[in-house]
Amino acid sequence: MPQDEILSRILFQKASGSLTTSQAVQLAGAAAQFASGGEGTVDRMRRSLGVDNLNVGAGAGGPMVGPRARSATG
């Protein structure tokens, strides 16, 4: 899944192709912020959320995001 699609599903709970014009502009701004570094969007989101893994998938009820939190010891 492309990183902008993942970001769209996290921010707006829908596919990027079904965003309003305003949401698409917001998505572009968020993607630009994440893309400003050498890491990918998902890697930057994972790090900023403080999780080791960030799982993104599509379930029967829509998109799902499931972080696995870091342990307190490491």
VMD Tcl script that draws the C-alpha trace (Angstrom):
set ca {
  {0.00 0.00 0.00}
  {1.49 3.42 -0.91}
  {2.50 5.55 2.05}
  {0.13 8.41 1.12}
  {-2.73 5.90 1.10}
  {-1.77 4.69 4.57}
  {-1.60 8.26 5.82}
  {-5.02 9.01 4.31}
  {-6.56 6.04 6.08}
  {-4.99 7.01 9.39}
  {-5.99 10.67 9.20}
  {-9.38 10.41 7.53}
  {-10.39 6.74 7.83}
  {-10.91 6.50 4.06}
  {-9.04 5.92 0.83}
  {-7.19 8.86 -0.68}
  {-9.35 8.66 -3.82}
  {-12.46 9.52 -1.82}
  {-11.10 12.58 0.01}
  {-12.64 16.01 -0.35}
  {-10.49 18.75 -1.86}
  {-9.80 20.17 1.60}
  {-8.82 16.76 2.97}
  {-6.54 16.15 -0.03}
  {-4.76 19.44 0.68}
  {-4.37 18.46 4.35}
  {-3.05 15.04 3.31}
  {-0.51 16.65 0.97}
  {0.69 18.91 3.79}
  {1.01 16.03 6.23}
  {2.80 13.89 3.64}
  {5.20 16.76 2.90}
  {6.03 17.09 6.60}
  {6.78 13.40 6.90}
  {8.66 13.31 3.59}
  {11.04 16.08 4.59}
  {13.43 13.56 6.14}
  {15.15 10.46 4.86}
  {12.71 8.04 6.50}
  {9.45 6.86 5.01}
  {6.11 8.17 6.21}
  {5.27 5.06 8.20}
  {8.70 5.03 9.86}
  {8.36 8.66 10.94}
  {4.81 8.08 12.22}
  {5.95 4.99 14.11}
  {8.80 6.89 15.74}
  {6.67 9.94 16.61}
  {4.02 7.68 18.16}
  {6.71 5.92 20.20}
  {5.97 2.40 18.95}
  {8.21 -0.32 17.57}
  {5.73 -1.54 14.97}
  {2.86 0.19 13.21}
  {0.52 -2.22 11.49}
  {-1.90 -0.84 8.93}
  {-4.49 -3.00 7.27}
  {-8.00 -3.12 5.94}
  {-10.55 -5.07 7.94}
  {-14.21 -5.75 7.33}
  {-15.09 -2.57 9.23}
  {-12.59 -0.36 7.40}
  {-8.96 0.60 7.90}
  {-7.21 -0.55 11.03}
  {-4.10 0.86 12.67}
  {-2.47 -1.14 15.41}
  {0.71 -0.01 17.14}
  {2.71 -2.28 19.37}
  {3.95 -0.18 22.23}
  {7.57 -0.25 23.31}
  {8.32 -1.91 26.58}
  {9.28 0.37 29.45}
  {12.63 -1.38 29.73}
  {13.75 -0.96 26.16}
}
mol new
graphics top color blue
foreach p $ca { graphics top sphere $p radius 0.5 }
foreach p [lrange $ca 0 end-1] q [lrange $ca 1 end] { graphics top cylinder $p $q radius 0.2 }
display resetview
